[in-house]
Amino acid sequence: MEVISQAPQPTIKCYRSIINGKASNYRYMEFSPNSTYESGRNLQSYNFERSLENFGGSFSFTIKEDTEKLNNPFMDQVQPLDVIVISESGSDLNSDFIGVVTTISIGAIAGTLNKVVTISGKSIEWLFNYLNINADIKVAIFDNSTASKAFKTDFEKNNGKTGYSIRNIITTSIDYFKKETAKFKEISNYLIGDIIDLWFKDGYIIAPDDTFPYPISSNLFDGDKITVIEFIKKILPPPIYEIYSIIDAFNNLKLIFRKAPFDNPVSSYAINPTHLTDYTLTRSCEEVYTAFMTYIEGTELSPDFYMNKAAAQGDKLRGYDFAKSNLEKVKQYGYQLLTCTFVGYNATPDAKTDKDKIEQMNKDLEKWFSNLDEMYSGDITITNIVNETKAKIGDWLSLAGALYYVVSEKHSWNYGDNPMINYQVIRGGKYTDGNFQPITKLSTIYKEFDQ
C-alpha cells in the first residue's frame, strides 16, 4: 500500500511577550518560505505535542543560521517566555500550536559555516502554572491565612450549600488568582495574567453549567504555593474530569473543563488507510479495577465517616460494601479499588449532599473502567495532510470499525520529509449505544499493509 506524501510550507511566527515590564504580543520574526530574515527560510524541523495527562505540552523547532551573511542573529533576539505560533499549512488564519519559549540552544559541526539553533518550550496553557499564590508561612510579606479566608468569602453566599456550577467555580477561581497575583507583585508573576489575557480572548473557558451535588470546600490552601490549575484539579479531579487546551476552528485558544466523554463515544475523525504509516495496539491486564468508589472529603461520604460507621456496625459494613463492584471481574482479578476524591464540607446544619448523584458517579466509574483488560491501547501514526481536519486530544477517532480515545498527539516534520502525527490512544473497542464491546479479528484489518 502506498502512503500519500506532500511537500508542506510551514510558518513559525515569534512574538515578544514582555516589553518594558508590560505584557506584549509584538511580532518580531517569521520563519517561512517568504521570510525577509537572512536565515528565515532555513527552517529545518519542528515538533509539538499535547497530552491530556500533561497540562502544558511541549514544542521545539530548529533553524540553520548562515554565519557568513548573518548580521542580527535570531538567537540574540529570542527570549524566554516569547510566544511561538506554528502553522503547519503556512496559513495566517490557522494556527496549529501556540507555545512559550523556555530553552534556547545552539550547536554546530566542525568544518561547516552553519550553526543550528534549537528553540523549545511549552504550550501556552503552561502559563497558568505560573499563575500561583504563595501562601508559604516563610514568605513574610504574605499572610498565609488570607488566601483561604478571601476565597471562602467569595463563596460566602453558598457556603455549605450546593448550587455552584462548574463554569462558575472555574471562572471565580481564575479571576481570584489573577486578582491576588496582581495584589502581591513582590512575590507573584502578575505579568503572566496579563499575557494570558492577551492570548486567551473573552470566552476561552469552556465548562458545563452542571451544579455540584455536594457543598464545595473553598479552604484548599495548605500554607504552600498552589497554582490555579492545581486548585481547580482538586475540585474537578481525574479520572472523572479532564482539563486541557485546544485551538478551535476559529483559531481561538480554549480551555476545556469537562466530564470525561466516555458515556456515548462518537467518532470525530476516521483514519484514512492511505494516510496510515504504522500502528501498534495492545491489550493488557496490568491495570485493572474491579470496585469503584467516590469519596467526598469533609462530608458524610468521607472515608472517615465510612470507617467509623463500619466500626460501629461490625463486619456487616466493610469499606467495599460502599463501593460499586463488578463481581465478574472480582472473581477474575480480585478486589482492585479505584477511588475518586472530591473536596467538600458540611459548614452548616442544612448542608446537603445529593447521594443519588454520588452513586451515579460510582456507576460511571464502574462503566468506564471495569473493562480496561478488554480495551486496546497503543499508538497510531499517520501522514499529516496539513490542510485537512485532524483529530485532537479529547477526540474519538475510528480505525477499521472501532473507536479509540486520543490522549496525546505529537506532530513532527523534518525538511524534505512528510509531516507526521503520532496519536497515543486508549479505550479501543466497539460501542453500541454507548456500551463497550471488545474488538474481534483485529489482526485481519488493513490487508493492504501486506502488499
N, C-alpha and C positions, 0 to 999 in steps of 0.2 A: 504494500500500500504506500503510495507516495503522499508525503505530508506537504501541505501548502507552505509556500515561503513568500517573503515580501522584503522590500527594502525601505525601512522606516526613516523618517527625518524628525527625530525628537527635538524638543526645545526645553532648555533649562533656564529659568529666569531667577535672578538673585536680587533680593530686596534687603535694604538696611532696616533693621527692626528698632534700633535706638539711635537717635541723633541728638546730641547736646542734652542728654539726660531725659529725652522725651520719646515716647513711642512713635515709630515711623513705619511707613510702607513705601519708601523711596526705592525705585528700581534702578540699579546701577550697573547691571551686567546681564548679558544674554548669551547663551551658547546655542547656536542654531546654524543651519546652512547659510543664512543671510547675515550673520553677525558681523559688525564692523570692528570688533576687537581683534587684535592680531592673532590670538590663539582661540578666538571664539568659534571657529569651525573645526576645532581639534577635539571634539568630544569623543572619548574612547569607549566609555561604558557607563551604565547606570544600573542600579537595582534598588528596589524598595519593598518593604514587607509590612503588612498589617496582620494583627492577630487578636482574636477575642481573648486570648489568655494573657496578653501583654498590652496594657493600655499605654499607647505611645510606641508605635512601631519604629522601624529604622530605615535608613537610606544611605546610599553613597553614590558618587559619580567621580569619574576620572577624566582629566584632560591632559594633553601634551602641551607644554609651554615651549615655544620656539625661542630659545635663549639668544639666538643671533639677531633677531629683529625686535625682540620684546622691549618696550620702553616702560610700561607700567604693569608689573606682574600682578596677575589676579590674586596670587597668594598674599600679596601685601594689602589687598583691598578687602578680602573676605574676613568677616569677624564672627566670633561665637554669637549665637542666637540670631544671626541673619536668617531670613526666611527664604527657602528654596522651593520653587514651583516647577514640577515636572509635568510636561505634556508629551505623552508618547506619540501622539499624532502630529505634534507641532502646531496645533490649533490654539489660538488665543482664547477661544470660547470654552475649551475643555481642559481642565486640569485633572491629572490622574493621581497626583500626590503633592501634598504641601508639608514641608518639614522645616526644622530649625537646625542650624549648624551647631555641632558640639565638638568636632575634631577636624583639624586641618593638618595635612601632612604632604611631604614631597619625597620622591625617590628618583633614582637615575641609574643607568647602566654605563659603565666606563666606555669611553670611545664614541659616545653619541652626544649630540647637542641638545637633545630633548630631555627635559625633566617632566616627570609625571606627577601631577598634583591630584591628590585624593581628598575630597570633601565628604564628610559623613556626619550623621546626626540622627535625630529622632523625628517622628511625625509630629505635626504641630499641636495635637491634643496633649502631647507630653508636657506642654507649658503649664497645664493645670496641676502638674506635680510640683511646680514651683509656687503655686498659689497656696501657701500654707500659713498656719497660725502656730507660733512657737509659744506654748504655754509651759515651757520648762521652768521650774521654780528657780533654776540657776540664772535665768535671764532676769536681772533685777528690774529692768525697765518695764517689764510686762507683769501685770498682776495675773497670776495663773488661774485665779478663780473667776476672772472677768469673762472668759470665753463661754464657759458653761452657763453662767448667770445670764449673759446677754442673749445667748441663743434660746435659752428657756423663756426669756421674756418675749422674744419674737413669737413663740408658740403659746403664749400665755392663754389666749382665748380658747384654745382647745386642750389646755394642759390636763392630761389624764383622761382625755376623751378621744374617741375615734372621730373621723370625719376629714382628715387631711388627705388630699390626693397626692399621688406620686409626682405629678407635674409641680404641684405647689411646694412640696418638700425640696425638689431639685432646684427650682428657681430661688427659693428662700435661702438654701444653703450656699449656692454660688454667689448670690448678692451679698450675703453676710460675710463670706470670706473676702470678697473684694473690698467691702467697707472696712473690715478690720485690718487688712494689709495696708490700705491707704492711711489708716489712722496711726499705725505704728511703723512709720517708714524707716526708723533706725534699725529694725530687726526683720523687716519684711521686704521682699522684692515686689513692691507695689506696681512697678512698671509692667510686670507680667500681666496684670489685669488689664492694663491699657493696650498692650499688644494683642491680647485675646479679643478685646472689643473691636480692634481694627480689622481682624481677620474673620472672626466669627460674628456675622451680622445678626440683626434682630431676628428672633425666632429660630435660633440654632438649636434650642433644646427640644428634642422630640421625645415626649414621655406621655404615657396614658393618664387619663383622668380618674383611673380606679382609685378608690379610697382604701386606706389600710384597715384591716379587720381587727386592729388592736391599737391601744394607745402608744404613740411613738415616744421613745425616750430622746430627750434633747441633750442629756448630760453625757456626751461622748468624749469629752476631753479628759485625759488621764494625766495631766501635768507634763505633757510632752508635745513634740511637734506633730501636727497632723495636717495632711493635705486635704483639699476639698474632695478629691476623688476617694481617698481612704474613708473620709467621713461618710460619703454617700454609700459606699460599699457596705458600711456597717448597717445602713438602713435597707439597702437593696442587695442582700448577699447572694453570691452564687451558691449552688448551681441553678437556683430558680430564676434569678435575674441576670441580665447582661448589660454591660456598659462598654460602648465603643464609638468610634467616629467614622464618618464616611464623607465623601464629596458627592452631592446629589446630582441629578440630571441637569440642574440649572447652574452647576458649577459653584454651589454654596456648601460651605462646611456645616456639618450637622453632628451633634452629639446625641447618640441613641441610648435611651434608658428604657428597658423593656423586659417583660417576662419572656423566658426562652420560648421560641416558636415551635414547640415540639408536639402540640396537640393535633394539628392538622397540616402536615407538611405539604407545601406546594412548590413545584419547581419554578425557578425564575430564569433558568439557563439550561439548555440542553447541549451536551458535548457533541461537537461535530467530529465524526471519525477522521475526516481529512485534516483536522487540527490537532488530533491526539498524537503525541510522540511516545509516551510511555505511562504506565500506571502500575502501582502496587497496592493491592487491597488485602487486608489481613483480618482474620477473626482471632480473638484471644479471650481467655478466661482469667487473665492476670488481674483484671479489675472487675469485680462483680459485687453487686449489692442485692441483698435478699430481704431487708427490712428498712423501713423509711419513716423518719420522724422529724417534725418541725418543732423547734423549741422557741418559746417567747420569753426571753430573759426579763425578770422583774415582774412577771405576772403569774397567774395561777397555772400557766402552762410552761413554767420554767423547770429545768432538771431538778432543782432543789425541791420544788413542790412535789414532783413525782416520787422522788426518793423518800420524802417524809411520809407521803401517803402510802407508799409501798411498805415502809417500816411499820406504820400503824396497823396495816391490814394483813401483814404477813405474806406468805408465799403466793397468795392469790393475786397480788399486784406486783409483778416484777417489771423492770423497765420496758421489756419488749412487748408487754401487754398493751402499751400505749402507742406502739408503732404499727404502721401498715405493713404487713408481711406478705411475701409471695411464697406460699407454703411449698409449691413445687420446687422453687429454686432453693429454699431452705434445705429440702431433702438432698439436693444435689451438691450444694456448696457450703451448707451450714449457715449459721446466723451471721450475716455481714450487714452491719447497720450503717446507713447513710443518713446524716443529720443536716439540717439547715437551721442556723441560729439567727433569729431576728432580735432586735433590741426594742424593748418596750418597758412600761412601768405602770403600776397602779398608784397614781398620785392622789386619787380622790375615791371616796367610798362608792361612787356610782360608775367607776371605770369599768368598762365592759370589753370583753373580747369575743368576737364572733367565732365561736368554736366550730360552726359548720364550715366556715371558710378555711379555718386552720386544717380541719380534717380533709377538705378538698385538696389542700396543698400536699398533704401526705399521700393522697391518691395520685396526684400529679407526679410526685417523686417516684411512686411505685410504677406508674405507667411509663415514665420516661427512662428510668434507669434499671429496671429489672431484667432487661433483655440485652445488656451490653455484650454478653458472651455470644450472642447470635448476630450482632451487628458488625458490619465491616468498617474498618478504618484504614487510612493509608494516604497516599498522595497520587495526584493526577497532574501530568504536565502537558500543556498544550502550546501550540504556536499562538502568539498574541496578535490577532488581527486588530490593529490599533484603532481602526475606525468603526469597529463593531462593538455592540454592548457585551459586557463580560460579567461573570458572576463576581460578587464581592463577599467579604466576610459577613456572616449572618444570613447568607442566601442558601437556598437549597438548589443543588444542580442535579440533573438527571444524567445517568450513564447507563445505556443499554437496558432501559426499562426500570431501573431502580433509582432511589433518591439518596443523596449524600449531603450532609450539612458542612458548609465551608467554615472552618475555624481559623485558617490563615491563608493568605495569598502572597506569593513572592514574585514580583515582576523583575526581569533581568534582560539586559541587552549588551552585546559587545559589538564593536564596529565590524561590519561585514557579515554578521550573523543574524539569524532570525531573533526577534524579540520573543521571549517566552514567559509563561506564567505557570508557577507550580502551586497547586492547591493542596492543602492538608485538609482531609475530610474525615468525618466521623458519622456514626449512626446510619451506616449504609443498610438499606433494606427497602422493601416494598410496603407501601402504606395505603390501606383501603379504609376510607372514611376515618383517616387519622390513626388507624390501628396497625401496629407493626406486624409484618410478616417476613420471615427470613428469605434471603435470595437463594435461588437454586440455579444450578448449571452455570455458575459464574465463569468457570474455566472455558466455556464454549463461546463466549461473546467475542465479537470483533475478529472473525476469522481472517479478515483482511491483513492482520498482523503477520500471518503465516506466509503471505505471498511475497 
